[in-house]
Amino acid sequence: MDGDTRGLGSRVMDGLGRPPRRLLVLGGGAAALALLVDRGLRLDVPPPPPPVPTRRPAPDEALLLSAVADLEHIVAAETSVLAGDEGGGLVRRLRTVNREQLRVLRGRLTNAGVPTAVIDAAVAARPAPSSRTGSTGTPTPSAAPPTSQRPVRTRRELAALLDSLGPEDWSALTTATVDTRELLAAAYGQRLAGAVLLGRDVATSPPSPVRPEIVSRTSPLVYAFEVVAAQSSGDQRSRAEDTLAALVRLDIAVSGASSTTPAGWALPYPVTTPEAAGRLATETLSSAVDAGTEVAGPSPSAASLEDVARWSADLQALAVDWDVPLTAFPGATA
């Protein structure tokens, strides 16, 4: 009897001492979950996304963005003028050049890793140039009203928009890398040349540190066109005389004195025929237009950059009459 009782109790206790395997699994899972919760795991929300990496600004990014935004406004104004059947071939050529500038400057930004969305946002946020500043020259009644009020409709308004670069634009150029400074300085000179071609009197800047170099390059042009006029005939002679008169006015403006024929300046080759005279006219003006970067020097001031650009603008406008086409970045080597 006693033996039977002990046998039953032993079996019962043995069963209680060995819990089923399912209870062991559930218990282990609960312990692991408790450990994870204790260490900060939230079961009710997903984990946060990883932080968005911060993009480092590209070299000269802010300056290039502002230049692109201004060009977008200018191209839109040129399109508006053309839509009103004003401007014709000249405005169309200016728009082609400005679109090329846009293509190059946008390409520099995107190649440097600037997203297109960032460029488009900068364009949308920046006001049109004429609503920010005016020309450094004497204001005239022909100045265009802010394009934020109404679109540019006439050549006159477009010329004022092109001649709206202010002191802050030239100052910003001095902070840029060499390549960007050369590109934008050349583009600004072309922009001012467009204003001259549209009939605007683009004011000469106050004298800058590079003014003596500008004078030394202008006086030989006067002499060259005296020869061109003397050796030409017919329409070419009339054109040469008009260019000579414009160069004399420019020479007086940059030198502050009466124009004088430079002494000791030799022609690059004999000029005794109208053909040679036409060649001399084209080559001397083309060379002067391409000299902008050299004249400005390696570390130009804001005043020097503006002085060179305004001088170059007059030469570019004159060179068009001698089959020297407008280019997006005249004289830039970058």
C-alpha positions as CSV (number, residue, x, y, z in Angstrom):
1,M,0.0,0.0,0.0
2,D,2.7,2.3,1.0
3,G,4.6,1.3,-2.1
4,D,1.7,2.1,-4.4
5,T,1.1,5.5,-2.8
6,R,4.7,6.5,-3.2
7,G,4.7,5.4,-6.8
8,L,1.7,7.6,-7.7
9,G,3.1,10.7,-5.9
10,S,6.4,10.3,-7.7
11,R,4.7,10.3,-11.1
12,V,2.6,13.4,-10.3
13,M,5.6,15.3,-9.0
14,D,7.7,14.2,-11.9
15,G,5.1,15.6,-14.3
16,L,4.9,18.9,-12.5
17,G,8.7,19.2,-12.6
18,R,8.9,19.0,-16.4
19,P,6.7,21.7,-18.0
20,P,5.6,21.2,-21.6
21,R,7.9,22.3,-24.4
22,R,5.3,24.9,-25.7
23,L,5.5,26.7,-22.3
24,L,9.2,26.8,-22.5
25,V,9.1,28.5,-26.0
26,L,6.5,31.0,-25.0
27,G,8.4,31.9,-21.9
28,G,11.6,32.4,-23.8
29,G,9.9,34.6,-26.3
30,A,8.4,36.8,-23.6
31,A,11.7,37.1,-21.9
32,A,13.4,38.3,-25.1
33,L,10.6,40.8,-25.8
34,A,10.8,42.1,-22.3
35,L,14.5,42.7,-22.8
36,L,14.0,44.5,-26.1
37,V,11.3,46.8,-24.7
38,D,13.5,47.5,-21.7
39,R,16.2,48.7,-24.2
40,G,13.9,51.2,-25.8
41,L,12.2,49.3,-28.7
42,R,8.8,50.9,-29.5
43,L,6.3,48.4,-30.8
44,D,3.7,50.9,-31.8
45,V,5.7,53.2,-34.3
46,P,8.1,52.4,-37.1
47,P,11.8,53.5,-36.6
48,P,12.6,57.1,-37.8
49,P,14.1,57.4,-41.3
50,P,17.8,58.1,-41.6
51,P,18.8,61.8,-41.7
52,V,19.0,63.4,-45.1
53,P,22.6,64.1,-45.9
54,T,23.5,67.8,-46.1
55,R,24.6,69.0,-49.5
56,R,27.7,71.1,-49.5
57,P,27.3,74.2,-51.7
58,A,29.1,74.2,-55.0
59,P,31.9,76.8,-55.6
60,D,30.3,80.2,-56.4
61,E,26.9,78.6,-56.2
62,A,25.0,81.7,-54.9
63,L,26.6,84.0,-57.5
64,L,25.9,81.6,-60.4
65,L,22.3,81.1,-59.2
66,S,21.7,84.9,-59.1
67,A,23.2,85.2,-62.6
68,V,21.1,82.4,-64.0
69,A,18.0,84.0,-62.4
70,D,18.7,87.4,-64.0
71,L,19.3,85.7,-67.4
72,E,16.0,83.9,-67.2
73,H,14.2,87.2,-66.6
74,I,16.1,88.8,-69.5
75,V,15.3,86.0,-71.9
76,A,11.7,86.2,-70.9
77,A,11.7,89.9,-71.6
78,E,13.3,89.4,-75.0
79,T,10.6,86.9,-75.8
80,S,8.0,89.3,-74.7
81,V,9.4,92.1,-77.0
82,L,9.5,89.7,-79.9
83,A,5.9,88.6,-79.3
84,G,4.9,92.3,-79.6
85,D,6.5,92.4,-83.1
86,E,9.2,94.7,-81.9
87,G,13.0,94.2,-82.0
88,G,13.2,91.9,-85.0
89,G,16.5,90.3,-85.9
90,L,18.6,92.2,-83.3
91,V,16.5,91.1,-80.3
92,R,16.4,87.6,-81.7
93,R,20.2,87.5,-81.9
94,L,20.5,88.8,-78.3
95,R,18.1,86.1,-77.1
96,T,20.2,83.4,-78.8
97,V,23.3,84.7,-77.1
98,N,21.6,84.9,-73.7
99,R,20.2,81.4,-74.0
100,E,23.7,80.2,-74.7
101,Q,24.9,81.9,-71.5
102,L,22.0,80.2,-69.6
103,R,23.0,76.8,-71.0
104,V,26.6,77.2,-69.9
105,L,25.9,78.6,-66.5
106,R,23.2,76.1,-65.7
107,G,25.6,73.4,-66.8
108,R,28.3,74.6,-64.4
109,L,25.8,74.4,-61.6
110,T,24.4,70.9,-62.4
111,N,27.9,69.6,-63.1
112,A,28.9,70.7,-59.6
113,G,26.0,68.8,-58.1
114,V,23.4,71.5,-57.7
115,P,19.9,70.0,-58.1
116,T,17.7,71.4,-60.9
117,A,15.0,72.0,-58.3
118,V,17.4,74.4,-56.4
119,I,18.2,76.3,-59.6
120,D,14.5,76.7,-60.5
121,A,13.6,77.8,-56.9
122,A,16.3,80.5,-57.1
123,V,14.9,81.7,-60.4
124,A,11.4,81.9,-59.0
125,A,12.5,83.7,-55.8
126,R,14.7,86.4,-57.4
127,P,13.1,89.6,-58.6
128,A,13.7,90.9,-62.1
129,P,16.9,93.0,-62.4
130,S,15.3,96.3,-63.1
131,S,13.2,96.1,-59.9
132,R,16.3,95.7,-57.8
133,T,18.7,98.3,-59.0
134,G,19.5,100.8,-61.8
135,S,22.4,101.6,-64.0
136,T,25.5,103.3,-62.4
137,G,25.1,106.0,-65.0
138,T,22.7,108.9,-65.0
139,P,19.1,107.7,-64.8
140,T,17.0,108.5,-67.9
141,P,13.2,108.6,-68.4
142,S,13.6,105.5,-70.6
143,A,14.3,103.3,-67.6
144,A,11.9,100.3,-67.7
145,P,9.5,99.9,-64.8
146,P,9.9,96.9,-62.6
147,T,9.1,93.7,-64.6
148,S,7.2,92.5,-61.5
149,Q,4.6,95.1,-62.3
150,R,4.2,94.4,-66.0
151,P,6.1,92.6,-68.8
152,V,8.8,94.4,-70.8
153,R,7.2,95.3,-74.2
154,T,9.6,97.6,-76.1
155,R,13.2,97.7,-77.2
156,R,13.7,100.8,-75.0
157,E,12.5,98.9,-71.9
158,L,14.6,95.9,-72.8
159,A,17.7,98.1,-73.2
160,A,17.1,99.6,-69.7
161,L,16.8,96.0,-68.3
162,L,20.1,95.0,-69.8
163,D,21.7,98.1,-68.4
164,S,20.6,97.5,-64.8
165,L,23.8,96.0,-63.3
166,G,24.5,97.6,-60.0
167,P,27.5,98.0,-57.6
168,E,26.6,94.8,-55.8
169,D,26.9,92.8,-59.0
170,W,30.5,94.0,-59.6
171,S,31.4,93.6,-56.0
172,A,30.1,90.0,-56.0
173,L,32.4,89.2,-59.0
174,T,35.5,90.0,-56.9
175,T,34.7,87.2,-54.5
176,A,34.4,84.5,-57.2
177,T,36.9,82.0,-58.4
178,V,38.9,83.0,-61.5
179,D,36.9,80.9,-64.0
180,T,33.5,82.1,-62.7
181,R,34.7,85.7,-62.6
182,E,35.9,85.6,-66.2
183,L,32.7,84.0,-67.4
184,L,30.4,86.4,-65.7
185,A,32.4,89.5,-66.4
186,A,32.3,88.6,-70.1
187,A,28.6,87.9,-69.9
188,Y,28.0,91.3,-68.2
189,G,30.0,93.0,-71.0
190,Q,27.9,91.3,-73.6
191,R,24.7,92.3,-71.7
192,L,25.7,95.9,-71.8
193,A,26.6,95.7,-75.5
194,G,23.0,94.5,-76.1
195,A,21.8,97.7,-74.4
196,V,24.1,99.8,-76.6
197,L,22.9,98.1,-79.8
198,L,19.3,98.7,-78.7
199,G,20.1,102.5,-78.7
200,R,20.8,103.1,-75.0
201,D,23.7,105.4,-74.0
202,V,25.5,103.2,-71.6
203,A,27.4,105.5,-69.3
204,T,31.2,105.2,-69.0
205,S,32.3,104.2,-65.5
206,P,34.3,106.5,-63.3
207,P,38.1,106.0,-63.7
208,S,39.4,102.7,-62.2
209,P,42.9,101.3,-61.6
210,V,42.9,99.9,-65.1
211,R,41.8,103.1,-66.9
212,P,45.4,103.8,-68.3
213,E,45.4,100.4,-69.9
214,I,41.9,101.1,-71.4
215,V,43.2,104.4,-72.8
216,S,46.3,102.8,-74.3
217,R,44.1,100.3,-76.2
218,T,41.5,102.8,-77.4
219,S,43.8,105.4,-79.0
220,P,45.4,102.9,-81.5
221,L,41.8,102.0,-82.6
222,V,41.2,105.6,-83.5
223,Y,44.4,105.6,-85.6
224,A,43.5,102.3,-87.2
225,F,40.1,103.6,-88.4
226,E,41.6,106.7,-89.7
227,V,43.5,104.4,-92.0
228,V,40.5,102.3,-92.7
229,A,38.4,105.3,-93.7
230,A,41.2,106.7,-95.9
231,Q,41.6,103.4,-97.7
232,S,38.0,102.6,-98.2
233,S,35.4,103.6,-100.7
234,G,31.6,103.6,-101.1
235,D,29.5,102.1,-98.3
236,Q,32.6,100.8,-96.5
237,R,34.1,104.3,-96.3
238,S,30.8,105.6,-94.9
239,R,30.7,102.8,-92.3
240,A,34.4,103.4,-91.4
241,E,33.8,107.1,-90.9
242,D,30.8,106.4,-88.5
243,T,32.9,103.9,-86.6
244,L,35.8,106.4,-86.4
245,A,33.5,109.1,-85.0
246,A,32.2,106.7,-82.3
247,L,35.8,105.6,-81.4
248,V,36.8,109.3,-81.1
249,R,33.9,109.9,-78.7
250,L,34.9,106.7,-76.7
251,D,38.5,107.8,-76.6
252,I,37.5,111.2,-75.2
253,A,35.2,109.6,-72.7
254,V,37.8,107.2,-71.3
255,S,40.8,109.6,-71.4
256,G,39.0,112.7,-70.2
257,A,40.8,114.8,-72.8
258,S,40.6,115.6,-76.5
259,S,41.4,112.6,-78.7
260,T,44.8,112.6,-80.2
261,T,46.4,110.4,-82.9
262,P,48.8,108.0,-81.1
263,A,52.4,108.4,-82.2
264,G,54.5,105.4,-83.1
265,W,51.7,102.9,-83.5
266,A,52.5,100.6,-86.5
267,L,50.0,98.9,-88.6
268,P,50.2,95.1,-88.5
269,Y,50.5,95.0,-92.4
270,P,50.3,97.4,-95.3
271,V,46.8,98.8,-95.8
272,T,46.5,100.2,-99.3
273,T,43.2,98.7,-100.6
274,P,39.6,98.6,-99.5
275,E,40.0,94.8,-98.9
276,A,43.0,95.3,-96.6
277,A,41.2,98.2,-94.9
278,G,38.1,95.9,-94.2
279,R,40.4,93.3,-92.8
280,L,42.1,95.8,-90.5
281,A,38.8,97.0,-89.2
282,T,37.5,93.5,-88.4
283,E,40.8,92.3,-86.8
284,T,41.5,95.3,-84.7
285,L,38.0,95.4,-83.2
286,S,37.8,91.6,-82.7
287,S,41.2,91.8,-80.9
288,A,40.0,94.6,-78.7
289,V,36.8,92.7,-77.8
290,D,38.8,89.7,-76.8
291,A,41.1,91.7,-74.6
292,G,38.7,92.3,-71.8
293,T,40.1,89.6,-69.4
294,E,43.7,90.7,-70.1
295,V,42.8,94.4,-69.5
296,A,41.1,93.7,-66.2
297,G,44.1,91.9,-64.9
298,P,44.5,88.9,-62.5
299,S,42.9,90.4,-59.4
300,P,40.6,93.2,-60.6
301,S,38.6,95.4,-58.3
302,A,34.9,95.9,-58.7
303,A,35.5,99.3,-60.3
304,S,38.0,97.8,-62.7
305,L,35.6,95.0,-63.8
306,E,32.8,97.5,-64.5
307,D,35.2,99.9,-66.3
308,V,36.4,97.1,-68.6
309,A,32.9,95.7,-69.2
310,R,31.4,99.1,-70.2
311,W,34.4,99.9,-72.4
312,S,34.1,96.5,-74.0
313,A,30.3,96.9,-74.5
314,D,30.9,99.9,-76.8
315,L,33.5,98.0,-78.8
316,Q,31.3,95.0,-79.2
317,A,28.5,97.1,-80.5
318,L,30.8,98.7,-83.1
319,A,32.3,95.4,-84.1
320,V,28.9,94.0,-85.1
321,D,29.0,96.4,-88.1
322,W,32.3,94.7,-89.2
323,D,31.0,91.2,-89.2
324,V,32.3,90.4,-85.7
325,P,29.3,88.4,-84.2
326,L,28.1,88.8,-80.6
327,T,29.2,85.9,-78.5
328,A,28.1,84.7,-75.1
329,F,31.4,85.2,-73.3
330,P,33.6,87.5,-75.3
331,G,37.3,87.2,-74.3
332,A,36.7,84.7,-71.6
333,T,39.3,81.9,-71.6
334,A,37.5,79.7,-69.0
